[in-house]
Amino acid sequence: MKQLEDASNELMENLIFALNHSMDLKREGIDPMVPIAIVAKGDDKTIQAFVGDTADYADQMFIKLIKEENPDIVIYANDSYITSQGVKYDAVLLKAYDKNDSEIYMVGQKFKPLTKSQEFELVGNPGFLGTIEKTTLLNNSFKPKEENSRKPWWKIW
């Protein structure tokens, strides 16, 4: 398994940008956070939101983005939880994809969310959570539903 120091400088720059952006959203009290992806292709960089019913759907849209758009780098960020020493924390999970790397790096940042009774607070530093082999993730057989894949009107009931 690779370590985070094996990642390219460009991947790390985009990972830090996505981490800071996610923490800014959390600092502002955005909860839940719509899963986002920082997408770099050549000199272009965009932010895409994966709005859907479930976190699994957003995960699958991340995979679909990589397969269909062939970006250079994608940093995907979504709400999650991390358990550390028996304590469950709110967290943001980031998956960092580089088309020139064989693995996808996972990083998590724990935090205490903004509430009426407490200020937002980072808990520790970002943590490297391991890697996923790129081919394992991309060989997923999920096919997202098309927007207009509703039943014909006569089959609604």
C-alpha positions as CSV (number, residue, x, y, z in Angstrom):
1,M,0.0,0.0,0.0
2,K,1.3,3.4,-0.9
3,Q,1.6,6.3,1.6
4,L,0.4,9.8,1.2
5,E,4.0,11.0,0.5
6,D,3.9,8.9,-2.7
7,A,1.2,11.2,-4.2
8,S,2.1,13.8,-6.7
9,N,2.5,17.4,-5.8
10,E,-0.4,18.4,-8.0
11,L,-2.7,15.9,-6.3
12,M,-1.6,17.1,-2.8
13,E,-2.3,20.8,-3.8
14,N,-5.8,19.9,-4.9
15,L,-6.3,17.7,-1.8
16,I,-5.4,20.6,0.5
17,F,-7.7,22.9,-1.5
18,A,-10.6,20.5,-1.2
19,L,-9.9,19.9,2.5
20,N,-9.8,23.7,3.2
21,H,-13.0,24.3,1.2
22,S,-14.8,21.5,3.0
23,M,-13.8,22.8,6.4
24,D,-14.9,26.3,5.4
25,L,-18.3,24.9,4.6
26,K,-18.5,23.1,7.9
27,R,-17.3,26.2,9.8
28,E,-20.2,28.0,8.2
29,G,-22.6,25.3,9.6
30,I,-23.4,23.6,6.3
31,D,-24.8,20.2,7.4
32,P,-25.2,18.0,5.6
33,M,-22.6,19.0,3.1
34,V,-23.5,18.2,-0.5
35,P,-20.7,15.8,-1.8
36,I,-18.3,17.7,-4.0
37,A,-15.5,17.0,-6.4
38,I,-12.6,19.2,-7.4
39,V,-11.9,18.2,-11.0
40,A,-8.7,19.1,-12.7
41,K,-8.2,18.5,-16.4
42,G,-5.3,20.2,-18.1
43,D,-5.3,23.8,-17.0
44,D,-9.0,23.8,-16.1
45,K,-10.3,23.2,-12.6
46,T,-14.0,23.0,-11.6
47,I,-16.0,22.1,-8.6
48,Q,-18.9,19.7,-9.2
49,A,-21.7,18.9,-6.7
50,F,-23.2,15.4,-6.6
51,V,-26.8,16.1,-5.5
52,G,-28.8,13.0,-4.9
53,D,-30.9,10.9,-2.5
54,T,-28.1,8.9,-0.9
55,A,-24.4,9.0,-0.2
56,D,-24.0,5.8,-2.2
57,Y,-25.4,7.6,-5.3
58,A,-22.8,10.4,-4.8
59,D,-20.0,7.8,-4.5
60,Q,-21.2,6.2,-7.8
61,M,-21.3,9.6,-9.5
62,F,-17.6,10.1,-8.5
63,I,-16.8,6.8,-10.3
64,K,-18.9,7.8,-13.3
65,L,-17.1,11.1,-13.5
66,I,-13.7,9.4,-13.6
67,K,-14.8,6.9,-16.2
68,E,-16.6,9.3,-18.6
69,E,-14.6,12.5,-18.3
70,N,-11.1,11.1,-18.0
71,P,-9.9,13.9,-15.7
72,D,-6.2,14.3,-14.6
73,I,-7.2,14.7,-10.9
74,V,-10.4,14.4,-8.9
75,I,-10.7,15.1,-5.2
76,Y,-14.0,13.9,-3.9
77,A,-15.3,15.1,-0.5
78,N,-18.3,14.0,1.5
79,D,-19.7,13.9,5.0
80,S,-18.7,10.8,7.1
81,Y,-17.8,9.7,10.6
82,I,-14.5,8.5,12.0
83,T,-14.3,6.5,15.2
84,S,-11.1,7.1,17.1
85,Q,-10.4,5.5,20.5
86,G,-14.0,4.5,20.8
87,V,-15.4,8.0,20.1
88,K,-17.4,8.6,17.0
89,Y,-16.6,12.0,15.4
90,D,-18.2,14.0,12.5
91,A,-15.8,14.0,9.7
92,V,-15.2,14.8,6.0
93,L,-13.8,12.0,4.0
94,L,-11.7,12.9,0.9
95,K,-10.8,10.5,-1.9
96,A,-7.9,11.7,-4.1
97,Y,-7.7,10.3,-7.6
98,D,-4.8,10.9,-10.0
99,K,-5.0,9.3,-13.4
100,N,-1.2,8.6,-13.3
101,D,-1.4,6.7,-10.0
102,S,-2.5,3.2,-9.4
103,E,-4.2,4.0,-6.1
104,I,-6.8,6.4,-4.7
105,Y,-5.7,8.1,-1.4
106,M,-8.2,8.5,1.4
107,V,-7.9,11.3,4.0
108,G,-10.2,12.2,6.8
109,Q,-10.6,15.3,9.0
110,K,-12.6,15.1,12.2
111,F,-14.5,18.1,13.6
112,K,-17.1,19.2,16.1
113,P,-19.9,20.8,14.1
114,L,-21.3,24.3,14.7
115,T,-24.4,24.1,16.9
116,K,-26.4,26.6,18.9
117,S,-24.4,25.7,22.0
118,Q,-20.9,25.1,20.5
119,E,-18.5,26.7,18.0
120,F,-17.1,24.7,15.1
121,E,-13.8,23.0,16.1
122,L,-11.3,20.9,14.2
123,V,-10.4,17.8,16.0
124,G,-6.7,16.9,15.4
125,N,-5.0,17.1,12.0
126,P,-6.1,15.5,8.8
127,G,-5.4,11.8,8.8
128,F,-4.3,9.4,6.1
129,L,-6.8,6.5,6.1
130,G,-5.2,4.3,3.4
131,T,-5.6,3.7,-0.3
132,I,-8.0,1.9,-2.6
133,E,-6.6,0.2,-5.7
134,K,-7.9,2.3,-8.6
135,T,-8.9,-0.7,-10.7
136,T,-11.0,-2.1,-7.8
137,L,-13.0,1.1,-7.5
138,L,-13.4,1.7,-11.2
139,N,-14.6,-1.8,-12.0
140,N,-17.7,-1.2,-10.0
141,S,-20.7,-2.3,-12.1
142,F,-23.1,0.5,-10.9
143,K,-25.1,2.2,-13.6
144,P,-26.8,5.4,-12.4
145,K,-30.5,5.8,-13.3
146,E,-31.1,8.3,-16.0
147,E,-33.0,11.5,-14.9
148,N,-35.9,10.6,-17.2
149,S,-36.1,6.8,-16.4
150,R,-39.6,7.1,-14.8
151,K,-42.2,4.5,-15.4
152,P,-44.7,5.3,-18.2
153,W,-47.6,7.3,-16.8
154,W,-49.9,4.2,-17.2
155,K,-47.7,2.1,-14.8
156,I,-47.4,4.6,-12.0
157,W,-49.8,2.8,-9.7
